[in-house]
């Protein structure tokens, strides 16, 4: 039996992966229309191809930012009042007896879980050769972008 410490670690990982998946799902659809880092560059609309077109210095920046966020998470865990996923100290502003706050946290967990499944499906579709533009509802989503 692993105990409460393991459960806190699992919740931390679930929140972190869910937040990353939510950002990835948004980026998967938005990157073909708006890309703030590569204005005017001729990058592919296919996310897998676009990732291979990022310059080496771009990957250094991505890894540096991810490392910085990991370091912030490690430092945040050292606070005595730390709660899983609370990187900015919001647990000091709102206590867990507030129903609105608990509802917000549950929504974040559920949306993160959905985003993880969505990204798995999108990546599987891409890997199977269905193509980036073969997504369901592409006519609605991309009628002005593609």
DADA-V230007 format. One line per field, one symbol per residue. ss: DSSP state (@ for helix, = for strand, . for the rest). phi: phi as a letter, one per 20 degrees, with the letter a starting at -180 (. if undefined). burial: 1 if it has 9 or more other C-alpha atoms within 8 Angstrom, else 0. Layout:
# DADA-V230007
ss->???
phi->???
burial->???
This chain:
# DADA-V230007
ss->...@@@@@@@@@@@@@@@@@@@@@@@@@@@................@@@@@@@..@@@@@@@@@@@@@@@@@@@@@.............@@@......@@@@@@@@@@@@@@@@@@@@@@@@@@@@@....@@@...@@@@@....
phi->.enffffffffffffffffffffffffgeeffdccfecfnfedfffgfffffeffgfffffffffffffffffffffeffefdgneednfffecefeffffffffffffffffffffffffffffffenfnfeeffmffffdfdde
burial->00000011101101111110110110010111001000000000111011000000001000000000000110011000010101000010000000001100000110111011011000001100001100000100000000
